[in-house]
Amino acid sequence: MPPLPAINADILSRVLERHGWVFQRQRGSHRIYTKDGASRPIPIPHHGNNPLKPGTVRAILRQASISRDEAVETIRSL
């Protein structure tokens, strides 16, 4: 299983969008993404161009039901 690279919120947003998540709205510095059939929306913090902490990225991917391998493959194809 490849390790997750350090990514910022813009790249993580594009990963979610490639997996069917849709930008719904923004409240403050958090963008909210939704998907038909998902039980709850996913907030992504957008605090400048700084990389997100690895635990935050893992938690968002887990909520979105995207595996680490799928995420790394999607990041490489961007």
N, CA, C and O atoms as CSV, one atom per row, in Angstrom:
chain,resi,resn,atom,element,x,y,z
A,1,MET,N,N,0.844,-1.160,0.000
A,1,MET,CA,C,0.000,0.000,0.000
A,1,MET,C,C,0.902,1.240,0.000
A,1,MET,O,O,1.695,1.414,0.925
A,2,PRO,N,N,0.797,2.101,-1.015
A,2,PRO,CA,C,1.667,3.277,-1.075
A,2,PRO,C,C,1.265,4.316,-0.037
A,2,PRO,O,O,0.081,4.469,0.263
A,3,PRO,N,N,2.242,5.030,0.511
A,3,PRO,CA,C,1.898,6.071,1.476
A,3,PRO,C,C,1.243,7.254,0.781
A,3,PRO,O,O,1.488,7.517,-0.397
A,4,LEU,N,N,0.420,7.950,1.518
A,4,LEU,CA,C,-0.220,9.140,0.967
A,4,LEU,C,C,0.792,10.277,0.884
A,4,LEU,O,O,1.501,10.544,1.854
A,5,PRO,N,N,0.867,10.944,-0.253
A,5,PRO,CA,C,1.763,12.099,-0.329
A,5,PRO,C,C,1.145,13.275,0.418
A,5,PRO,O,O,-0.059,13.288,0.676
A,6,ALA,N,N,1.963,14.257,0.763
A,6,ALA,CA,C,1.452,15.475,1.392
A,6,ALA,C,C,0.669,16.242,0.338
A,6,ALA,O,O,1.219,16.619,-0.697
A,7,ILE,N,N,-0.618,16.473,0.597
A,7,ILE,CA,C,-1.460,17.165,-0.373
A,7,ILE,C,C,-2.171,18.323,0.299
A,7,ILE,O,O,-2.373,18.328,1.513
A,8,ASN,N,N,-2.548,19.305,-0.509
A,8,ASN,CA,C,-3.317,20.423,0.030
A,8,ASN,C,C,-4.806,20.188,-0.244
A,8,ASN,O,O,-5.184,19.188,-0.855
A,9,ALA,N,N,-5.630,21.105,0.208
A,9,ALA,CA,C,-7.075,20.926,0.120
A,9,ALA,C,C,-7.577,20.943,-1.319
A,9,ALA,O,O,-8.560,20.272,-1.631
A,10,ASP,N,N,-6.923,21.696,-2.199
A,10,ASP,CA,C,-7.361,21.744,-3.592
A,10,ASP,C,C,-7.214,20.375,-4.262
A,10,ASP,O,O,-8.104,19.946,-4.997
A,11,ILE,N,N,-6.112,19.700,-4.013
A,11,ILE,CA,C,-5.900,18.367,-4.598
A,11,ILE,C,C,-6.893,17.367,-4.014
A,11,ILE,O,O,-7.453,16.546,-4.741
A,12,LEU,N,N,-7.110,17.434,-2.707
A,12,LEU,CA,C,-8.075,16.526,-2.078
A,12,LEU,C,C,-9.478,16.774,-2.618
A,12,LEU,O,O,-10.244,15.826,-2.795
A,13,SER,N,N,-9.826,18.021,-2.882
A,13,SER,CA,C,-11.131,18.338,-3.468
A,13,SER,C,C,-11.279,17.699,-4.842
A,13,SER,O,O,-12.337,17.161,-5.168
A,14,ARG,N,N,-10.217,17.755,-5.652
A,14,ARG,CA,C,-10.273,17.155,-6.980
A,14,ARG,C,C,-10.386,15.634,-6.896
A,14,ARG,O,O,-11.052,15.020,-7.730
A,15,VAL,N,N,-9.747,15.021,-5.903
A,15,VAL,CA,C,-9.870,13.577,-5.712
A,15,VAL,C,C,-11.322,13.220,-5.404
A,15,VAL,O,O,-11.872,12.286,-5.987
A,16,LEU,N,N,-11.941,13.964,-4.489
A,16,LEU,CA,C,-13.344,13.692,-4.156
A,16,LEU,C,C,-14.238,13.877,-5.376
A,16,LEU,O,O,-15.131,13.065,-5.620
A,17,GLU,N,N,-14.005,14.939,-6.144
A,17,GLU,CA,C,-14.843,15.198,-7.312
A,17,GLU,C,C,-14.705,14.093,-8.354
A,17,GLU,O,O,-15.682,13.752,-9.020
A,18,ARG,N,N,-13.506,13.528,-8.508
A,18,ARG,CA,C,-13.317,12.424,-9.454
A,18,ARG,C,C,-14.041,11.165,-9.007
A,18,ARG,O,O,-14.305,10.280,-9.821
A,19,HIS,N,N,-14.365,11.075,-7.719
A,19,HIS,CA,C,-15.069,9.904,-7.186
A,19,HIS,C,C,-16.551,10.195,-6.958
A,19,HIS,O,O,-17.219,9.483,-6.208
A,20,GLY,N,N,-17.063,11.240,-7.605
A,20,GLY,CA,C,-18.503,11.475,-7.591
A,20,GLY,C,C,-19.021,12.461,-6.567
A,20,GLY,O,O,-20.226,12.711,-6.526
A,21,TRP,N,N,-18.162,13.033,-5.737
A,21,TRP,CA,C,-18.604,14.008,-4.752
A,21,TRP,C,C,-18.758,15.365,-5.422
A,21,TRP,O,O,-17.995,15.704,-6.327
A,22,VAL,N,N,-19.738,16.140,-4.982
A,22,VAL,CA,C,-20.067,17.424,-5.606
A,22,VAL,C,C,-19.944,18.539,-4.573
A,22,VAL,O,O,-20.432,18.417,-3.449
A,23,PHE,N,N,-19.280,19.637,-4.973
A,23,PHE,CA,C,-19.186,20.801,-4.096
A,23,PHE,C,C,-20.586,21.362,-3.899
A,23,PHE,O,O,-21.270,21.689,-4.869
A,24,GLN,N,N,-21.013,21.474,-2.644
A,24,GLN,CA,C,-22.352,21.936,-2.326
A,24,GLN,C,C,-22.358,23.394,-1.902
A,24,GLN,O,O,-23.127,24.199,-2.427
A,25,ARG,N,N,-21.490,23.734,-0.944
A,25,ARG,CA,C,-21.463,25.099,-0.420
A,25,ARG,C,C,-20.175,25.301,0.359
A,25,ARG,O,O,-19.415,24.361,0.593
A,26,GLN,N,N,-19.944,26.548,0.757
A,26,GLN,CA,C,-18.792,26.857,1.597
A,26,GLN,C,C,-19.266,27.649,2.790
A,26,GLN,O,O,-20.061,28.581,2.668
A,27,ARG,N,N,-18.765,27.263,3.943
A,27,ARG,CA,C,-19.098,27.981,5.166
A,27,ARG,C,C,-17.778,28.306,5.847
A,27,ARG,O,O,-17.100,27.426,6.377
A,28,GLY,N,N,-17.426,29.582,5.824
A,28,GLY,CA,C,-16.149,29.987,6.381
A,28,GLY,C,C,-15.030,29.425,5.533
A,28,GLY,O,O,-15.006,29.622,4.318
A,29,SER,N,N,-14.100,28.723,6.169
A,29,SER,CA,C,-12.963,28.165,5.438
A,29,SER,C,C,-13.145,26.680,5.127
A,29,SER,O,O,-12.178,26.007,4.772
A,30,HIS,N,N,-14.361,26.161,5.252
A,30,HIS,CA,C,-14.613,24.746,4.984
A,30,HIS,C,C,-15.554,24.601,3.789
A,30,HIS,O,O,-16.622,25.212,3.742
A,31,ARG,N,N,-15.138,23.786,2.835
A,31,ARG,CA,C,-15.993,23.474,1.694
A,31,ARG,C,C,-16.720,22.167,1.985
A,31,ARG,O,O,-16.125,21.212,2.484
A,32,ILE,N,N,-17.999,22.136,1.672
A,32,ILE,CA,C,-18.846,20.997,1.977
A,32,ILE,C,C,-19.147,20.247,0.681
A,32,ILE,O,O,-19.614,20.834,-0.295
A,33,TYR,N,N,-18.873,18.939,0.687
A,33,TYR,CA,C,-19.119,18.082,-0.471
A,33,TYR,C,C,-20.185,17.056,-0.127
A,33,TYR,O,O,-20.214,16.518,0.980
A,34,THR,N,N,-21.072,16.787,-1.102
A,34,THR,CA,C,-22.138,15.805,-0.915
A,34,THR,C,C,-22.119,14.813,-2.077
A,34,THR,O,O,-21.519,15.055,-3.124
A,35,LYS,N,N,-22.800,13.689,-1.852
A,35,LYS,CA,C,-22.913,12.650,-2.891
A,35,LYS,C,C,-24.242,11.952,-2.687
A,35,LYS,O,O,-24.638,11.677,-1.555
A,36,ASP,N,N,-24.932,11.664,-3.778
A,36,ASP,CA,C,-26.193,10.927,-3.680
A,36,ASP,C,C,-25.940,9.576,-3.032
A,36,ASP,O,O,-25.019,8.855,-3.415
A,37,GLY,N,N,-26.752,9.244,-2.062
A,37,GLY,CA,C,-26.630,7.970,-1.372
A,37,GLY,C,C,-25.693,7.996,-0.174
A,37,GLY,O,O,-25.641,7.029,0.585
A,38,ALA,N,N,-24.952,9.083,0.009
A,38,ALA,CA,C,-24.047,9.187,1.166
A,38,ALA,C,C,-24.857,9.602,2.392
A,38,ALA,O,O,-25.820,10.361,2.286
A,39,SER,N,N,-24.459,9.104,3.532
A,39,SER,CA,C,-25.223,9.375,4.744
A,39,SER,C,C,-25.020,10.783,5.287
A,39,SER,O,O,-25.895,11.315,5.970
A,40,ARG,N,N,-23.857,11.401,4.986
A,40,ARG,CA,C,-23.598,12.738,5.505
A,40,ARG,C,C,-22.631,13.474,4.591
A,40,ARG,O,O,-21.859,12.850,3.864
A,41,PRO,N,N,-22.673,14.805,4.628
A,41,PRO,CA,C,-21.725,15.587,3.823
A,41,PRO,C,C,-20.322,15.537,4.418
A,41,PRO,O,O,-20.145,15.217,5.594
A,42,ILE,N,N,-19.324,15.856,3.589
A,42,ILE,CA,C,-17.932,15.836,4.028
A,42,ILE,C,C,-17.371,17.251,3.967
A,42,ILE,O,O,-17.350,17.855,2.895
A,43,PRO,N,N,-16.915,17.793,5.098
A,43,PRO,CA,C,-16.269,19.109,5.075
A,43,PRO,C,C,-14.761,18.965,4.836
A,43,PRO,O,O,-14.117,18.070,5.383
A,44,ILE,N,N,-14.219,19.852,4.016
A,44,ILE,CA,C,-12.776,19.885,3.769
A,44,ILE,C,C,-12.271,21.265,4.160
A,44,ILE,O,O,-12.741,22.265,3.618
A,45,PRO,N,N,-11.316,21.342,5.097
A,45,PRO,CA,C,-10.780,22.647,5.499
A,45,PRO,C,C,-9.883,23.227,4.413
A,45,PRO,O,O,-8.994,22.543,3.905
A,46,HIS,N,N,-10.114,24.486,4.058
A,46,HIS,CA,C,-9.298,25.202,3.070
A,46,HIS,C,C,-8.635,26.372,3.778
A,46,HIS,O,O,-9.193,27.468,3.845
A,47,HIS,N,N,-7.456,26.134,4.298
A,47,HIS,CA,C,-6.707,27.159,5.027
A,47,HIS,C,C,-5.463,27.527,4.232
A,47,HIS,O,O,-4.348,27.177,4.618
A,48,GLY,N,N,-5.650,28.222,3.137
A,48,GLY,CA,C,-4.504,28.611,2.324
A,48,GLY,C,C,-3.989,27.453,1.498
A,48,GLY,O,O,-4.736,26.526,1.183
A,49,ASN,N,N,-2.730,27.502,1.150
A,49,ASN,CA,C,-2.126,26.487,0.293
A,49,ASN,C,C,-1.268,25.507,1.087
A,49,ASN,O,O,-0.438,24.803,0.512
A,50,ASN,N,N,-1.459,25.456,2.391
A,50,ASN,CA,C,-0.676,24.572,3.250
A,50,ASN,C,C,-1.148,23.124,3.096
A,50,ASN,O,O,-2.337,22.881,2.893
A,51,PRO,N,N,-0.224,22.163,3.190
A,51,PRO,CA,C,-0.642,20.757,3.118
A,51,PRO,C,C,-1.475,20.371,4.344
A,51,PRO,O,O,-1.252,20.860,5.451
A,52,LEU,N,N,-2.437,19.484,4.110
A,52,LEU,CA,C,-3.270,18.986,5.200
A,52,LEU,C,C,-2.485,17.949,5.993
A,52,LEU,O,O,-1.589,17.295,5.461
A,53,LYS,N,N,-2.825,17.807,7.254
A,53,LYS,CA,C,-2.187,16.798,8.085
A,53,LYS,C,C,-2.607,15.409,7.601
A,53,LYS,O,O,-3.742,15.225,7.163
A,54,PRO,N,N,-1.704,14.433,7.676
A,54,PRO,CA,C,-2.025,13.085,7.176
A,54,PRO,C,C,-3.264,12.468,7.826
A,54,PRO,O,O,-4.036,11.783,7.155
A,55,GLY,N,N,-3.456,12.702,9.111
A,55,GLY,CA,C,-4.627,12.153,9.789
A,55,GLY,C,C,-5.923,12.756,9.277
A,55,GLY,O,O,-6.942,12.070,9.200
A,56,THR,N,N,-5.891,14.031,8.928
A,56,THR,CA,C,-7.069,14.697,8.371
A,56,THR,C,C,-7.403,14.108,7.005
A,56,THR,O,O,-8.568,13.844,6.708
A,57,VAL,N,N,-6.385,13.904,6.179
A,57,VAL,CA,C,-6.607,13.323,4.848
A,57,VAL,C,C,-7.162,11.916,4.973
A,57,VAL,O,O,-8.106,11.563,4.267
A,58,ARG,N,N,-6.592,11.103,5.860
A,58,ARG,CA,C,-7.082,9.731,6.046
A,58,ARG,C,C,-8.532,9.720,6.521
A,58,ARG,O,O,-9.329,8.905,6.055
A,59,ALA,N,N,-8.881,10.614,7.439
A,59,ALA,CA,C,-10.252,10.660,7.955
A,59,ALA,C,C,-11.237,11.061,6.858
A,59,ALA,O,O,-12.327,10.494,6.770
A,60,ILE,N,N,-10.867,12.027,6.024
A,60,ILE,CA,C,-11.761,12.454,4.945
A,60,ILE,C,C,-11.929,11.328,3.923
A,60,ILE,O,O,-13.039,11.076,3.454
A,61,LEU,N,N,-10.841,10.657,3.579
A,61,LEU,CA,C,-10.942,9.544,2.633
A,61,LEU,C,C,-11.790,8.410,3.205
A,61,LEU,O,O,-12.560,7.786,2.474
A,62,ARG,N,N,-11.659,8.141,4.492
A,62,ARG,CA,C,-12.464,7.094,5.129
A,62,ARG,C,C,-13.942,7.466,5.070
A,62,ARG,O,O,-14.778,6.614,4.770
A,63,GLN,N,N,-14.279,8.731,5.354
A,63,GLN,CA,C,-15.675,9.178,5.294
A,63,GLN,C,C,-16.225,9.073,3.877
A,63,GLN,O,O,-17.408,8.787,3.687
A,64,ALA,N,N,-15.363,9.306,2.874
A,64,ALA,CA,C,-15.796,9.270,1.480
A,64,ALA,C,C,-15.761,7.860,0.897
A,64,ALA,O,O,-16.132,7.670,-0.261
A,65,SER,N,N,-15.328,6.877,1.665
A,65,SER,CA,C,-15.197,5.478,1.221
A,65,SER,C,C,-14.262,5.365,0.022
A,65,SER,O,O,-14.554,4.654,-0.940
A,66,ILE,N,N,-13.132,6.074,0.090
A,66,ILE,CA,C,-12.097,6.012,-0.938
A,66,ILE,C,C,-10.871,5.378,-0.288
A,66,ILE,O,O,-10.386,5.855,0.738
A,67,SER,N,N,-10.376,4.304,-0.890
A,67,SER,CA,C,-9.209,3.643,-0.319
A,67,SER,C,C,-7.952,4.456,-0.582
A,67,SER,O,O,-7.937,5.336,-1.443
A,68,ARG,N,N,-6.913,4.158,0.157
A,68,ARG,CA,C,-5.632,4.850,-0.008
A,68,ARG,C,C,-5.084,4.615,-1.417
A,68,ARG,O,O,-4.572,5.538,-2.050
A,69,ASP,N,N,-5.193,3.376,-1.904
A,69,ASP,CA,C,-4.699,3.059,-3.246
A,69,ASP,C,C,-5.446,3.854,-4.320
A,69,ASP,O,O,-4.831,4.383,-5.246
A,70,GLU,N,N,-6.774,3.936,-4.191
A,70,GLU,CA,C,-7.558,4.711,-5.150
A,70,GLU,C,C,-7.169,6.189,-5.103
A,70,GLU,O,O,-7.080,6.842,-6.142
A,71,ALA,N,N,-6.941,6.706,-3.917
A,71,ALA,CA,C,-6.573,8.117,-3.777
A,71,ALA,C,C,-5.228,8.392,-4.418
A,71,ALA,O,O,-5.081,9.373,-5.147
A,72,VAL,N,N,-4.239,7.539,-4.157
A,72,VAL,CA,C,-2.901,7.730,-4.729
A,72,VAL,C,C,-2.969,7.631,-6.248
A,72,VAL,O,O,-2.330,8.422,-6.943
A,73,GLU,N,N,-3.727,6.680,-6.772
A,73,GLU,CA,C,-3.869,6.529,-8.222
A,73,GLU,C,C,-4.529,7.767,-8.842
A,73,GLU,O,O,-4.123,8.220,-9.913
A,74,THR,N,N,-5.542,8.309,-8.169
A,74,THR,CA,C,-6.213,9.505,-8.661
A,74,THR,C,C,-5.277,10.713,-8.613
A,74,THR,O,O,-5.275,11.524,-9.539
A,75,ILE,N,N,-4.492,10.844,-7.559
A,75,ILE,CA,C,-3.546,11.955,-7.439
A,75,ILE,C,C,-2.519,11.888,-8.556
A,75,ILE,O,O,-2.147,12.919,-9.116
A,76,ARG,N,N,-2.058,10.698,-8.885
A,76,ARG,CA,C,-1.071,10.547,-9.973
A,76,ARG,C,C,-1.658,10.922,-11.320
A,76,ARG,O,O,-0.936,11.397,-12.196
A,77,SER,N,N,-2.968,10.716,-11.503
A,77,SER,CA,C,-3.583,11.009,-12.794
A,77,SER,C,C,-3.999,12.476,-12.941
A,77,SER,O,O,-4.414,12.892,-14.023
A,78,LEU,N,N,-3.892,13.254,-11.878
A,78,LEU,CA,C,-4.284,14.674,-11.968
A,78,LEU,C,C,-3.309,15.468,-12.791
A,78,LEU,O,O,-3.488,16.674,-12.967
